Amino acid sequence: MSDYFYSLDARKYYKDLEEAQGNMFQAFRNFNSEIFEKESVLSRKVKELIAIGVAHTTQCPYCIEGHVKAAKKAGATDQEIAEAVFVTMALRAGGALAHSTIAMHVSKELEGAEKAK
């Protein structure tokens, strides 16, 4: 996939970020590698499916592309990838439902203030 709102050639600026803060940039790379590439309790495929879900939450097209490629390489099926996306949709919808209580609270508060006048 090459048509993103964010130009793929923008990745060329990573080198500028690395030049500006090389130690921090390398620390990020090491951390990312430690999480995704080291053997652990979760399989690489499961980690990549989690990352696909999170990438859809953060809406980073680069992360979506990279983690889908890595998930497929780790053996993930289209059904598993789609399910990870739907889990993300459910959580985001749940977040909107939870935050709706703020809207209803403010609305009722304003109604009470109007009635008190």
C-alpha positions in Angstrom: 0.0 0.0 0.0 1.5 3.3 -1.0 -1.2 5.9 -0.9 -1.2 7.4 2.6 -2.1 10.8 3.9 1.4 10.7 5.3 3.9 10.4 2.5 6.0 7.3 2.7 9.1 9.3 1.7 8.7 11.2 5.0 10.5 8.2 6.6 13.7 9.7 5.2 13.5 12.2 8.1 14.0 9.4 10.6 17.7 9.9 10.0 17.4 13.5 11.1 15.7 12.4 14.2 18.5 9.9 14.8 21.1 12.6 14.2 19.4 15.0 16.6 19.0 12.4 19.4 21.0 9.3 18.5 21.0 7.7 21.9 17.2 8.0 22.3 16.6 6.8 18.7 18.7 3.7 19.4 17.0 3.2 22.7 13.7 3.1 20.9 15.0 0.7 18.3 16.4 -1.6 21.1 13.1 -1.4 23.0 11.1 -2.2 20.0 13.4 -5.1 19.1 13.3 -6.4 22.7 9.5 -6.5 22.6 8.9 -8.0 19.1 11.9 -10.0 18.3 12.8 -11.8 21.5 11.2 -15.1 22.4 8.7 -14.7 25.2 5.4 -16.0 26.6 3.5 -14.5 23.7 4.2 -15.7 20.2 5.4 -13.3 17.6 2.1 -13.7 15.8 0.1 -12.8 18.8 2.3 -9.8 19.5 1.8 -8.6 15.9 -2.0 -9.1 16.1 -2.0 -7.0 19.3 0.1 -4.4 17.4 -2.4 -4.4 14.5 -5.2 -3.6 16.9 -3.2 -0.9 18.7 -2.1 0.6 15.3 -5.7 0.9 14.3 -6.4 2.7 17.6 -3.4 5.1 17.0 -4.3 5.2 13.3 -0.7 5.1 12.2 -0.6 3.9 8.6 3.0 3.0 8.8 2.4 0.8 11.9 -0.6 -0.8 10.3 1.4 -1.7 7.2 4.5 -2.9 9.1 2.6 -5.0 11.6 0.4 -6.6 9.0 3.4 -7.6 7.1 5.1 -8.9 10.2 1.9 -10.7 11.3 1.6 -12.4 7.9 5.3 -13.4 8.1 4.6 -14.9 11.5 1.7 -17.0 10.1 -1.3 -14.8 10.8 -4.3 -15.4 8.5 -6.5 -12.7 7.0 -9.3 -13.9 9.4 -7.0 -13.3 12.4 -6.0 -9.9 11.2 -9.6 -8.9 10.5 -10.6 -10.1 13.9 -7.9 -8.0 15.5 -9.3 -5.0 13.7 -12.8 -5.8 14.8 -11.7 -6.1 18.4 -10.2 -2.6 18.1 -13.5 -1.3 16.6 -15.4 -2.8 19.6 -13.0 -1.2 22.1 -13.2 2.2 20.4 -16.9 2.0 20.3 -16.9 1.1 24.0 -14.8 4.1 24.7 -17.3 6.3 23.0 -20.1 4.7 25.0 -18.1 5.2 28.3 -17.4 8.9 27.4 -21.1 9.4 26.5 -21.7 9.6 30.3 -19.7 12.8 30.3 -22.0 14.3 27.7 -25.1 13.2 29.5 -23.8 14.5 32.8 -23.0 17.9 31.4 -26.4 18.0 29.6 -28.3 17.2 32.8 -26.2 19.6 34.7 -27.1 22.4 32.3 -30.8 21.5 32.4 -30.6 21.7 36.2 -29.0 25.1 36.0 -31.6 26.4 33.6 -34.4 25.2 35.8 -32.8 26.9 38.8 -33.0 30.3 37.1 
